[in-house]
Amino acid sequence: MTDETRRGLPAPPPLGAAALPPGTYEGRVVLVTGGGTGLGKAIAAEFARLGADLVIAGRRAGQLASAREELVAVPGAGRVTAAVCDVRDPERVADVFDAAVAALGPPDVLVNNAAANFPCPAEDLSPNAWRAVVDTTLTGTWFMTREFGRRHLAAGTPGAIVSIGASYAWTGGPGFAHSAAAKAGVKNLVETLAVEWGPYGIRVNGLVPGLFPHADMPREIRGGLERAAPDGQDGRQPALRVGAPRELGWAATFLASPYAAFITGHTLVVDGANWQRRALVQPEVVPVREQLGRGPFTP
């Protein structure tokens, strides 16, 4: 393939375009965890654009307040409220749902976006580091999902859940053993609960992002990308470009919408086919410790 034929995937429609009809989510309440920053905020913005009333939840009040100001200003947005919440605390999770009901009404859609992650060789992971990631990413997702499901089951109402996953739930994630294990659990929850709750009208799907650079990426992950490819990541993707955060938001709004009413138990990967890459000749193996610039392991 010559340089003249390498065009990659086309650019997405501009920011502000909508993937669904205007007003698709009017009168519906959408709760997004980790909605104060990064991809969670981008997902919330696309629901807002379609008329949703939003609850954004996160651990930092300042970030939530700033995000709320941005989301209220999105054309088409309904009401927006913010709730400080540590998803690892089931009592606080229940409080957030109670606050959502009081302010806007029962959430119709739950987006489980809150997660913790940082690169680390497996042998260096402390018990606290393991728990911090697994408890937020997997257990927190379970607490939110369980609360949402129980309330809809008791009320006899339908609902939709979208849980953010990761492609290393299938492949494993060297350097991210804690996160990969947790995301594998999230994927399993999607598939298990879709069957359990389908008879009651509750759909459960997963959404896996590829590389979507944004200002709120963890410093360690951004630093690793910059070390690996100082000139950028576009040429390392089959699409010859990285994703725009709004593209993940469009996928989330579709999965939770009436237009996906027969889709449940599915995990949609939005990454330009990057996770399926294989090389005819495998590159030289570089141990994770070396990739992260760490010396030999010392107990």
C-alpha positions, 0 to 999 in steps of 0.5 A: 500500500503506497502513501497515496492510497493510505487514507484511513477511516474518514473523519467523524461529523463535526462536534454538535452533530447528533446521531439520533433524532432531536429530542430522542431523550426528552423526558428521560433521566440519564445518570453518568458516573465519572461524568465530570471529566473526560469520556464520561463528560463527552458521553453526557454531552451527547445525551444532553444534546438529545434532550436528556435530563442528566445526573453526573456523578463523581468524587470531586465536587469542583470538577462536577460543578465545572462539567455541569456548567458546560453541559447546561450550555449544550444546545438541546440539553434538559436539566442537569444536576451533579452528585458527589459519589464514591461508587465503592460505597453502596450507601452513597450509591443509594443516596445518589439515586435518591437525590436523582429521583428528588431532583429529576425523577428515576433514572431511565438510563445508567452509564457506568463510566467511573473507573480507576487505572494506572500502568504497573507491572503485576509484581509491583502491585500492592494490595491497596493498589489492586483494591483501588482499581478493582473496587472502583471499576468492577465493584463500583459498577456492580453497586450502581448496576444493582441499585438501578436494577433493583429499583426498576424491578420493584417499579416494573419499569424498563431501563437501559444500562451501558457499562464502559469496558476495555478490549483487554477484557478479551486479550489480557492487558500486560501492565494493567493486570488490575484493570484488565481483570476488573474489566473482564468482570464488567464484561461478564456482568453485562452478559449475565445480567442481560439474560437475568433482567431481559424478561423485565425490560432492562437491557444491559450492554457494554461499550469499549473505547479505543484510543480517545485522547482527551485533556483528562487522561491520567498522566501516567497513561498519557506519558506512556503514549508519548514515550511510545510515539512522540509524533502521535498515535494516528499512524499506529491505528488501522484507521490512521487516526484516533477517536474523537470523544463524541464518537463514543458518545454517539455509540452510547446514546444509540445503545441506550435508545429505543432504536437499540431495543433488541440489543442487549448482552452485547459489547460494542467496540469503538476503536477503529479495529485497533484491538484486532491488529496482528503483525505478520512478524511479531515485534521484539518483546519488551518486558513491561518493566522496561516499557515503563522505565523501571529497573529490575524487580526488588522485593 
